[in-house]
């Protein structure tokens, strides 16, 4: 050993000595020391190499101390070496014996510190945001130690991320450049990442081999997101995305299983490079035999009989084997309210039940199944809580919950609770998700938490513009989570008393020739114990006579309308609790003061409109009221005035005859007829929402309306009529008219034709019958609380008529187009539609053509 310790001895010998020691230490698993080890006392310890740490810090970390006795070779040195490597701070570590004097040994610890990342530069990408994303995703932050593994891993990760997006030729190269620093022993580098993503590789052709049962076309159809190039396929991309291709292959096999080919598989799939920018996909398919369902039995069920379970499964012996169908009949994860075995049990308390279909016998082309059920204990809710509501009062939320502490678990009630909370409009429906806490199968209890995120629910309407010959200004405030009980509580104004779920709206509109004011209030839970909605409204309008030619307003000639309504709506329990029965009484008083209009033949006088409105509706749409994705809405309403003709003793046939004879003027007859309006109005509306592919939702709707008279001699009044066409915005209305949207045509332009004169009817008269049908394909852009935005494409048709003699539900004014909707809590719904009318406006010839419609505050 002394022969090795000489001035000028080479590092190779020291290294050899060290590794001999390490080798003996690792091999001597059953022995503490190798046979030729010698005991020494540590003399001096020196640290050399490149490091930003001082010498004493490194020595302290090794736990080697001057005067300590060690064996060379021995395990002590190898442990020190491993400890330093585990720090991940060094690229090279060596320990040398530099001098031996008797039994005293001097040691040298040579370390090379890993460089520290000073900065990362991404080259080859234009977007700054994408560069920042790459740095963040790969954690290339300043101060990170740069290792060969980091460089290799980062290089591969970035290249693979682009390949997954279809850039199969993506190349990534990483270099490091030493950064000069004024600090001593600084070891910092600049990392330069060169990215050449190239062009996206497209699929030139997809070839299938071995398929007989399903054609190439049917198999290609299953590759939803993997499509070959076609000049006519502009709406489907043909770029190759590895993850999507993997998913599409699974869908292809799933299709085979739906057709009975249980053993179908893809034995080989090859990507053939045609050129730098295109590939050919070749898939070898092994179909196997077609199978059929045999006997299906049940094991472990005691709550439900075999017959009850068979009705849910709905698979008969001899049916073509469909593995996908059987899985869905057991548990369909795509539909929370599906009619399947899992929901059958979970909707009746059996949260801990497990259901597994098992193949018990395969013979010839038949498969027998046994559905094994473990029912376990009934689960009960222990605690039910809502978190996150800082504005809405707890009682407003808890009264909508369909789950209660101590209640038997029901999945359908949990799903329904999510819908009810979303329908309130106070919370972000896109993040409503129940959380299961403290689930204990042994005791059969669980806690349920409903986290909510509050969103703005009040709206402001502030508009100004020129219309009808002058400036029109509108100011409206709508508070959709108001608290009227705190209106005199100063501490509740933050900035207004909110949180009780009530609605309060105030609106004023004025121009040079009219003023209108309205106030409405709604309490959804009258008394706080039952879902009975109370609604009330008041309105007052003053219309001054306006000469459009002279653009002059005569305020001595005016038409005053004062009205109000009071209504109740109760949520029913039968046929189910999605139904609501409503009733409202409304009254309007019309007062004409030296005001001649097409509505009346008299300029001075009055008229009254007292009516009862009864409605039955059903709404089970889910979950977001701005963008429903499923469910339907139906409503039937009847608005009825009292049949005054039965008891007022007026002979209207005689009145009409006196007008024809000239005994009475038209004004006198109309004044008598219109003292109290007499009519009935029936309306129906049905809307369905169906999710198609991805986030696409199809909205289908149909609606009808009819206005009739009790007394044919009195006739249908020129009020409460239907005006079809345009954006559906009513604007300023005196006569209770209803404006029905039909895009692609001017507002209120689709009026009936007077068959006798073949001329367009007076627009103020409107129609007594209308029908409308609509298809609307929707896709969301964002559904965040700050702004919900979705685009749409529509096709619709409708028509209006003077009576049943002209009614033809198939003779429609048709249109189609596209649009955009933006819903912001502070301003309500805004939108724009571009519609093309395929048919002429009544009384004209040729297609109406393009119309642009702006939507403000309409229904969703």
ZIWO-V203087 format. One record per backbone hydrogen bond with DSSP energy under -0.5 kcal/mol. NH is the residue of the N-H (numbers start at 1). CO is the residue of the C=O. Records with the same first field share a line. If there is no record, write none. Layout:
NH=CO ; CO
//
This chain:
4=1
5=1 ; 2
6=4
9=6
13=10
14=10
15=11
16=12
17=13
18=14
19=15
20=16
21=17
22=18
23=19
24=20
25=21
26=22
27=23
28=24
29=27
37=34
38=72
40=70
41=103
42=68
43=105
46=107
48=109
50=111
51=49
58=54
59=55
60=56
61=57
62=58
63=59 ; 60
64=59
67=42
68=65
70=40
72=38
78=74
79=75
80=76
81=77
82=78
83=79
84=80
85=81
86=82
87=83 ; 84
88=85
89=84
91=112
92=112
94=110
96=108
98=96 ; 106
99=106
101=104
102=100
104=101
105=41
106=99
107=44
108=96
109=46
110=94 ; 108
111=48 ; 109
112=92
113=50 ; 111
114=89
116=187
117=144
118=189
119=189
121=191
123=121 ; 193
131=127
132=128
133=129
134=130
135=131
136=132
137=133
138=134
139=136
140=135
141=139
143=117
144=141
146=115
147=145
151=147
152=148
153=149
154=150
155=151
156=152
157=153
158=154
159=155
160=156
161=157
162=158
163=159
164=160
165=161
166=163
167=162
168=166
170=167
171=196
173=194
175=192
177=190
179=188
180=178
186=183
188=179
189=116
190=177
191=119 ; 189
192=175 ; 190
193=121 ; 191
194=173 ; 192
195=123 ; 193
196=171 ; 194
201=166
202=277
203=238
204=202 ; 279
205=279
207=281
209=283
219=215
220=216
221=217
222=218 ; 219
223=219 ; 220
224=222
226=223
227=225 ; 237
229=203
233=230
234=232
240=201
241=239
242=163
245=241
246=242
247=243
248=244
249=245
250=246
251=247
252=248
253=249
254=250
255=251
256=252
257=253
258=254
259=255 ; 256
260=257
261=256
262=260
264=261
265=286
267=265 ; 284
268=284
270=282
272=270 ; 280
273=271
274=272 ; 278
275=278
278=275
279=202
280=272
281=205
282=270 ; 280
283=207
284=268
285=209 ; 283
286=265
287=285
291=260
292=365
293=319
294=367
297=295 ; 369
299=371
309=305
310=306
311=307
312=308
313=309
314=310
318=293
319=316
321=291
323=257
326=322
327=323
328=324
329=325
330=326
331=327
333=331
335=332
338=335
340=338
341=329
342=330
344=340
345=341
346=342
347=343
348=345
349=346 ; 409
350=345
351=349
352=377
353=350
354=374
356=372
358=370
360=368
361=368
363=366
366=363
367=292
368=361
369=295
370=358
371=297
372=356 ; 370
373=299 ; 371
374=354
375=373
379=349
380=444
381=407
382=446
383=446
385=448
387=450
390=388
393=499
396=393
397=393 ; 394
398=394
399=395
400=397
401=397 ; 398
406=381
407=404
409=379
411=346
414=410
415=411
416=412
417=413
418=414
419=415
420=416
421=417
422=418
423=419
424=420
425=421 ; 422
428=453
429=427
431=428
432=429
433=431 ; 451
435=449
437=435 ; 447
440=438 ; 445
441=439
444=440
445=440
446=380
447=437
448=383
449=435
450=385
451=433 ; 449
452=387
454=388 ; 452
455=426
459=478
460=826
461=476
462=460
463=474
465=472
467=470
470=467
472=465
473=510
474=463
475=508
476=461
477=506
478=459
479=504
480=478
482=479 ; 502
483=497
486=483
487=484
489=486
490=488
492=489
493=490
494=492 ; 496
498=496
499=481
502=482
503=522
504=479
505=520
506=477
507=518
508=475
509=516
510=473
511=514
515=542
516=509
517=540
518=507
519=538
520=505
521=536
522=503
523=534
524=522
526=532
528=525
529=526
530=526
532=530
533=531 ; 569
534=523
535=567
536=521
537=565
538=519
539=563
540=517
541=561
542=515
543=559
544=513 ; 542
545=554 ; 557
547=552
548=546
551=547
552=547
554=545
555=553
557=554
558=556 ; 593
559=543
560=591
561=541
562=589
563=539
564=587
565=537
566=585
567=535
568=583
569=533
570=581
571=531
572=579
579=576
580=617
581=570
582=615
583=568
584=613
585=566
586=611
587=564
588=609
589=562
590=588 ; 607
591=560
592=605
593=558
594=592
595=603
600=597
605=592
607=590
608=674 ; 675
609=588
611=586
612=640
613=584
614=612 ; 638
615=582
616=636
617=580
618=634
619=578
620=632
622=630
625=422 ; 623
629=622
630=622
631=689
633=687
634=618
635=685
636=616
637=683
638=614
639=681
640=612 ; 638
641=679
642=610
644=642
646=643
647=644
648=644
652=650
655=651
656=652
657=653
658=654
659=655
660=656
661=657
662=658
663=658
664=658
669=665
670=666
671=667
672=668
673=669
674=670
675=672
677=608
680=708
681=639
682=706
683=637
684=704
685=635
686=702
687=633
688=700
689=631
690=698
692=696
696=693
697=778
698=690
699=697 ; 776
700=688 ; 698
701=774
702=686
703=772
704=684
705=770
706=682
707=768
708=680
712=710
715=711
720=735
722=767
723=738
725=740
726=742
728=725
730=728
733=731
738=721
739=737
740=723 ; 738
741=739
742=726
745=742
748=725
749=746
750=724
751=749
754=759
755=753
757=754
758=754
759=754
761=752
765=762
766=762 ; 763
767=722
768=801
769=801
770=705
771=799
772=703
773=797
774=701
775=795
776=699
777=793
778=697 ; 776
779=791
781=789
782=789
784=787
787=784
788=823
789=782 ; 787
790=821
791=779
792=819
793=777
794=817
795=775
796=815
797=773
798=813
799=771
801=769
806=803
807=803
811=808
812=810
813=798
814=812
815=796
816=836
817=794
818=834
819=792
820=832
821=790
822=830
823=788
824=822 ; 828
825=785
827=824
828=824
830=822
831=855
832=820
833=853
834=818
835=833 ; 851
836=816
837=835 ; 849
838=814 ; 836
839=814
844=841
848=839
849=837
851=835
853=833
855=831
857=829
//
